[in-house]
Amino acid sequence: MTLDGVRDDDEPREEAERPAGPAAVPPAPLTGVMALLRPRASWGQLIGGLLCVLVGFAVAVQVRSTKRDTTFATARQDELVGILADLGQRSERLRGDIRDLERTKAELQRDAQGGAALEEARKRATTYGILAGTLPAEGPGIRMVVQDPRGGVHAGGLLDALEELRDAGAEVVQVNEVRAGVGTYFLDARDGVQADGRTLRAPYTFLAIGDPHTMTTALNIPGGVVRTLQAAGATVSITPRAKVTVSAIRSP
């Protein structure tokens, strides 16, 4: 429309004839943001999380240790003095316990050594006493009985029997009631045979401690003691035994 009120049909209508623009495009979905917010677990994230946990644990331990360390730093002087005195007393008690244990150990060692030495001395004394004939003895051996109905056995025959037994390994020998020793002797007397001044009467019984087989074999060898005694009219019997008791002793 013009100023004079006449509408100018040639005037373009701004709205009617405005060419249509492109159609409105709807907003794109938030796919990128959602993809970023979506949780993804990777090795890097796992390692980072683990490191965070370890660092936190270390910090907690350090804080706790610092609190313990600051206990004495914040204590009063009288409290510290009391703590030091208590520690000193405990240390002294421990030193005393150590001294007592060391003393007990030394006493036990001395007792053990002394006991061992005493036991060894007792064994030696027993051995010497048995060999000397001052102590009774027992062990495996033989029992030899010499019957002499004709009275043909003399001191020499009994001495040969004793020497043969010793040569065969007899450690202890008893003839009737006489304990044979290193200096034992036999003598012919009117009333029989004497051994170390004591009269022996038939039958003559020998108790010998040693190896039974060895002594029996030695006595029975051809031309040995048994044959000699039998030639004198005696009867000889030898019995091996697992246990022979020699009770006769010599005066010390």
FENLIN-V943878 format. One line per field, one symbol per residue. ss: DSSP state (H for helix, E for strand, C for the rest). phi: phi as a letter, one per 40 degrees, with the letter a starting at -180 (. if undefined). psi: psi as a letter, one per 40 degrees, with the letter a starting at -180 (. if undefined). A space follows every 50 residues. Layout:
ss: ???
phi: ???
psi: ???
//
This chain:
ss: CCCCCCCCCCCCCCCCCCCCCCCCCCCCCCHHHHHHHCCCCCHHHHHHHH HHHHHHHHHHHHHHHHHHHHHHHCCCHHHHHHHHHHHHHHHHHHHHHHHH HHHHHHHHHHHHHHHHHHHHHHHHHHHHHHHHCCCCEEEEEEEEEEECCC CCCCHHHHHHHHHHHHHCCCCEEEECCEECCCCCCEEEECCEEEECCEEE CCCEEEEEECCHHHHHHHHCCCCCHHHHHHHCCCEEEEEEEEEEEECCCC CC
phi: .cccgccccccccccccccccccccccccccccccccccbbbcccccccc cccccccccccccccccccccccccccccccccccccccccccccccccc ccccccccccccccccccccccccccccccccgcbcaaicibbbbbcbcc gccbdccccccccccccchccbbbbfbbccbcccbbbcbcchbbbfgbcb bcccbbbbbicccccccccccdgcccccccccgcbbbbbcbcabbbbcbb cc
psi: iadeehhheehhhdddehihiiihhiiiifddddddehhhhidddddddd dddddddddddddddddddedddeiidddddddddddddddddddddddd dddddddddddddddddddddddddddddddeeeiiiiaiaihhhhhgde fehadddddddddddddeehdhhhhbehhhadehihihideahihfehhh iiihhhhhhahddddddddeiheadddddddeeihhhhhiidhhhheiii h.
//
